[in-house]
């Protein structure tokens, strides 16, 4: 059985150079001799201690040899790389297309240097027009190691339910491209209360990211995206946020909503149907209980192991073990028990089958 990590990020050299040269968010800055990635509003407040501004970044983010060493240390055979948030959403519209091509080509080159071990999801120039994005979606199919795209929840700036996204959904459907949907902005900071500053990044990471994802996918559902583009394939990060747990509640609220029913705006397809036919989930869930929930929601044949590397590094200097790997792997094995076939599917076989992880370009 190959072990495949489908949720693993990289900041290729071209992207790091871009972030280092930017005068405004997002950017990489050096504080007290340490590089920090500042990507969210409020993270660069001068009154905030430098050790709390953004996140520390180092060679794990861009040195592909360290990625390979991480894979070897944790017995990971194949990784499907993706650019991490904030992707290319911040670019000037006139620069977006060229930058996307350069960075996607850079990642494809990196994969080519490690054949059979690395594949990737391409980044899209979503700050540009839909036509420009569609062109890059189509071009990515010609790059040998690309297996889909990674996308945030804002789409072209107005959300994934905005009608301006329809040409992009059609292109992604027509090219049979997997969409890796990943959060970035979380929720507005004031929802966490006046003492939120006392709790580090726990509230936005543990709660904000999953709820951002859940809201985005539910908006897609309510607006009929899944009805209009019934062949879309979407891999949702962090095991779907809270969607598997809340799907029943969402369905109940829809059928009891007088406005939706009167205006005949309720989705035609059942949300459970979408979860089992269009949605794939990574297994970045960290617990047996959570994993069992997503198995019931989407099916073990649609779950794919991931680590979220290079985030959540070892807790102490000298530690070799990344808990993001061991906790997610343990959740899969504890939940599946003696069912080795199910374990093998989630840990690698599903990814090989669904993403066509061979040295050949994928077949449409």
N, C-alpha and C positions, 0 to 999 in steps of 0.2 A: 504494500500500500504506500503510495506517495503521500507525504504530508504537504499540503498546499496552504499558504498564507495569502488570503485574498484582500486582507485589510492591512496594508503596510505602506508607509509613505516615504517619499524621497523629495528632497529639495535639490534638483540638479544644479550644476555649476551656473548655468545661464540664469536660473531663477534666483539663486543666492546673490549673484552680482546685481540683478535687478533690485532686490530688496535692500542691499547695502547702499545703493546709490539714490534711493528715494528720499525726498525732503519731508514727506508726510506719511501717515499711516497708510498701509502697513510698511514696516521697515525693520531692519536689523541694526541695533545700536550697541555700542560697547560701554558698559558701566563697570567701573572698578576692575577693568581688565577682562571682563567676561561679556561675551556676546549674548544678547537677548533679543528675541523676536517679539515685536510689539505689533499686534494685529487687531485688537478690539478697541472701540471707543472707551476712553477713560483710563486705559492702561498706561498712558504716557503722562499722567498727571505729575507735574514736578514735585508735588507734595508727597507723592508715594515713594517709599524707599525703593532704591534701584533693584533690590532683591525681590521685590514684589511686582515689578513692572514687566508684563509679558511673561515669557518663559525662556529659560536658558537654552541655548542652542550650541551645538558643537559638531564635530565630524560625523557623529552618528546620523546627522540629518542629510549630509551630502556625500560622504565618502562611501562609495558603493562597496569597497572592500570591507568596510565595517559591517555593512548590511549582510554580505556573504558570510562573514565571520559569525554574526548573530545567528544566521540560518544554520550554519554548521553546528554551532554550540547547542542549538535546540532541536536538531534533527529535522529541520524544515528543508524539504527537497526543492520546492518551487515557491517563488513569491510573485504576486501580481502587484506591481508598483503603481502608486498613484500620487500625483502632486497633492500636498496637504492644503488645507484652508490657509489663506483666503483664495487659493487658485489664481485666476486671472480677472476676477470680477472688478478689480479696482482700476484697471488700465484705461487710459484714454482710448475712446472708440477707434481713433485713427491708427493706434499702435497695436490694437488687440490681435488682429489677424496675423500679422507678422510675428508677434511675440509668441502666440500660440503655436505656430508652425515651428519656430525655433526650439521651443521647449519640448514639444512633442517629438521632434526629430532627435533632440538631445537624449530623451528618455529611451527612445527606440534604439539609439546607438548604444546606450549603456546595456540594454537587454541583449543586443547583438554580441557584446563582448563576453557574455555569460550564457551562451546558447543552452536552452533546455532548463535553465534555472530561473530566468527572469522573463516576465511578460508585463503588460501595463494597461492601465486605463488612461486615455488621453484627456487633456484639459481643453476646454472650449472658450473661445473669445466672447463671453456672454455680455461684455460691456458694449459690444458692437451690435449690428443689426441681425435680424433672424437669418437673412440671406447669407451673411458672412459666416454665421455659426453653422448653417447647413453645409456650406462648402467644406468646412473643416471636418464635420461629421463624415462626409463622403470621402475626403482625402485620407482620413485615418484608416479606412478600410484597406488602403494600399500599403500601410506600414506593417511589416511582417509580425511584429510582436505586440501590436495593439489589440486588445480584446474588448473594447468598449470605451466609455467615457466616464469621467467623474464630474459631478455637478452638485452645487449647493442648492439651498432651498429658495433663493430669490429669483432664479431664472434670469430673465432679461431685466430684472429690477423691480418687477411688480408681482412676483410670486409665480409658482408653478401652475396656478390655475388661470393665469391671465391668457386671453385668446391669442396674444402675440406669440405665445409659445407653440401654437399649433403646427406651424411649418417645421419646427425643430422636432416635435414629437413624431411627425410624419417621417422625417428623414431618419430618425433613430429607429422607427418601426420598419421602414423600407430596407434599411441596411442591416436589420437584425442585430442592432448594437445593444449590448448590456449597458444600463445606466447605473452607475454606483452613486447613490444619493447619500450625501453626507452633510451634517449640520455645520454651522459656523458661528452665527450670531447669538444663539441661545434665546433668552427672553429678556425684555427690558429689565434693567437692574433693579428698579424700584419694587418689582414684585417680590423680591427676597426680603424686604423689610429694612428698617433703619439700621440694623446691626449687621448687615450683610458683609461689611468690611472685616468683621472679626473672624470670618470663616474661610479665608483663603479663596481658592477656586472651587471648593467642593460643590456649592449650590449651582453655579452655572454649568459645571462639567457633569455632575451626577444627575441634575434635574433639567437644566436649561436646554442642553443639547438634545436629549431624548424627546422633550416636549416640542422643541422646534421642529424636529423631524415628524412627529406625530401630526402636528398642526398642518404642515406642508402637504403631507400625503392625504390627509382628510380633505383639505381644500381641493386637491386634484380629484378626489372621489366625488365631492359634492358638485363640482363644476362639470362633471361628465367626461373628464379626460380619459378615464379608463373605458368608458362606453365608446367614445369616438376613435380611440386607438387601442383596440382590444388585444393587439399583439405586442404591446410594449413589454419590455423585460426590465424590471427595476430591482437592483440589489440594494437593500436598505441597510445603512450602517447601524451598528450597535443594536442588532437584533430587532430592528424596526421601531426603536424608541419605546413608546408605551402602546403602540398600535395593536399588537397581538392581545394585550390585556384589556384594552378599551374597545375593541371592535364591536363587541356585543352591545355596549352602552351607546356607541355611535349609531348603530343600526336602530336601536330602540328610540333614540332621540329623533332620527329621521322620520320614522313612521308616525311619531306623535307630533311632528311639527306641522301645524295647520298651514303655514305659509307655503312650505315646500310642496305639500300635497295639493293645495288649492291651485298653485301656479304650475303644477305638473313639472316641477323642477327636481324632484327626487331622482337620484341615480337609478338607472334601469337594472344594473347588475348588483347582486348582493356583495357586500364587502368581504365576506368569507370566500366568495368565489374569486375575487380579485387576489386575495392573499394566497390562494392555492393555484392560481393560473398565471398571474403576472408578476408576483412578488417573490423575490428570493431574499433571504436574511443571512447576514453574517452571524457567526456564533460568538461575537464579542459581548458576552452577557455575564460572565464572571461567577455564575452560580448555577447549581443543579436545578433549583426551583425555576429560575428564569428560563433555563434551557428547555425544560419540559413544557413550559407555556408556549414557546415559539415552535416547538415540534408539533404541538396540537394545532396551532394556528396555521402553519404553512406546510408542514410535512418534513420529515427527516431527509427526503431526497432533494429539498430545496434550501438546505442549510449548509453554509460554507465556513470553515474555520478561519479565524483571523487573529492578529495580535495587536494591532494599532501601533506597531513599532514605527518610529523611535520614541514615541511618547511613553510615559510611565516607566522610566528606567529603574534599575535596581535601587533599593532603598538605602543601601550603605556602601561606602567605598570598599571595593574589593569583592563585592557580591557578584556572582556570575549569573544568577538566576533572575530572569525577568518575570515578575508575577503576572504580567499581562499574558504571558504564554502559558505558564503553569496553571493559573486559575481557570482560563478558558478551556484548556485541554482537559483539566480535571472535571469541569462541569459537563463536558461532552461524555466522558467515560463514566462518570457516576450516574448520569441520567440514563445512559443506554445500557448500563449494567453488563450482562453477559452477551448482549447482541453485538457481536463483533462486526457484522455486516453494516449495521447502522453507524458504528463508530468509524469504520473505514470510509463510509460515504461522506460523513461530515468532515472528517479530517483531510480528505483529499480527493476521493473518487468523484464526488459531485462536481468539484471545481474542474477537474480534468475533462469530464463529460460536458458540462454546461458551457465552459469557456474554450473548449477545444485546445487544450494546452499541449500542443505538439509543435515540432519545429516547422510545421507547414503553416501557411497563412490559413485562417479560418474560411470555411466554405459557407457561402450564403445559402 
